[in-house]
Amino acid sequence: MTDNNHRTALVTGANKGIGLQIVRQLAEAGVSVRLGARDAARGQAAVGMLAAEGLKVGFIQLDICDAQSIAAAAARIAAEQDSLDILVNNAGIVVAGDAAPSTVALDVVRRSLETNFIGALAVSQAMLPLLRRSAAGRIVNISSSLGSLALNGDPSYSGYEVRLAGYNASKAALNMLTVQLRAELRDTAITVVSVCPGLTKTDLNGHMGDRLPEQGAAAPVRLALRPQDDSIGIFQDENGVLPW
Ligand SMILES: NC(=O)c1ccc[n+]([C@@H]2O[C@H](COP(=O)([O-])OP(=O)(O)OC[C@H]3O[C@@H](n4cnc5c(N)ncnc54)[C@H](OP(=O)(O)O)[C@@H]3O)[C@@H](O)[C@H]2O)c1
């Protein structure tokens, strides 16, 4: 996995925020990247911005909650390349009104799961035939420490008071996808990981924290490019392994 110039990647939800920076850093590393975005104008604008910096990146329309969009994206990629080496399931949302479990509206939880878990599952399923043809496939699920069951119950955790029942449950479910798919694919050349970018200033959280999106992208990109070996942790951030 050292010759990035022959590697290909797809990043979902990549027209802005951490996803856009993941695309930029993968492209800078020599990977041939497709920038996925549900809105063609926003996606093309992001591709144009990178092109102006000298980074050639492909655009692909991809709404991770739309089965037709996912199928069309998979078909187009399959028509244009033999395999896919890296899938970054980055697209994610915090639904307005997300709240503590005693009061949260059930629809808020449903919509959170629909994007953050089912969307990532659907894209993974659609891209698996291409990933299976890679000599060293990698699925990087952009999770959060807020999805850690252990940390949610630990009063010393910085996010202990963050009661987003929908978002946190959706990231815990995404972590389950990581564990299950990784185990299911253990005899293949594909490794699946969950990575937390850390609290990063983006639209998702109203620009909280002091980390820039390029810093949030660093750990996911490292995990995406890291050579295949058994020591790759399943759930980690830039400081190492996170508890489930
Ligand atoms: N920021 C943080 O502190 C933080 C911490 C931990 C984990 N994360 C995770 O990092 C990932 C990226 O978040 P971010 O902070 O960069 O947020 P962001 O700036 O709001 O970007 C989210 C991206 O996801 C896209 N998206 C949402 N729903 C989609 C759908 N159905 N199909 C395709 N794309 C969709 C958005 O597209 P539109 O522009 O069209 O809405 C946007 O491009 C998320 O999974 C998030 O949960 C973020």
The ligand as an ORCA input file, in Angstrom:
! r2SCAN-3c Opt
* xyz 0 1
  N     -16.805     18.138     13.558
  C     -16.567     17.357     14.594
  O     -16.215     17.835     15.693
  C     -16.696     15.864     14.445
  C     -16.298     15.064     15.530
  C     -16.410     13.686     15.425
  C     -16.898     13.125     14.256
  N     -17.298     13.940     13.223
  C     -17.796     13.288     12.002
  O     -17.051     13.736     10.893
  C     -17.844     13.595      9.706
  C     -17.778     14.882      8.903
  O     -18.417     15.899      9.639
  P     -18.014     17.440      9.577
  O     -17.745     17.870     10.963
  O     -17.002     17.671      8.532
  O     -19.440     18.067      9.176
  P     -19.926     19.000      7.989
  O     -18.937     20.074      7.702
  O     -21.323     19.364      8.345
  O     -19.921     18.007      6.727
  C     -20.822     16.948      6.640
  C     -20.849     16.471      5.215
  O     -21.745     15.353      5.126
  C     -22.590     15.586      4.018
  N     -23.847     14.834      4.106
  C     -24.805     14.872      5.051
  N     -25.806     14.039      4.716
  C     -25.460     13.467      3.536
  C     -26.094     12.535      2.676
  N     -27.297     12.017      2.935
  N     -25.431     12.149      1.559
  C     -24.220     12.655      1.253
  N     -23.594     13.582      2.014
  C     -24.218     13.965      3.146
  C     -22.803     17.084      3.986
  O     -23.308     17.496      2.725
  P     -24.153     18.869      2.545
  O     -23.149     19.993      2.436
  O     -24.902     18.614      1.283
  O     -25.040     19.013      3.745
  C     -21.369     17.529      4.224
  O     -20.625     17.452      3.045
  C     -19.253     13.234     10.174
  O     -19.463     11.842     10.053
  C     -19.238     13.615     11.640
  O     -20.161     12.891     12.399
  C     -17.198     15.286     13.284
*
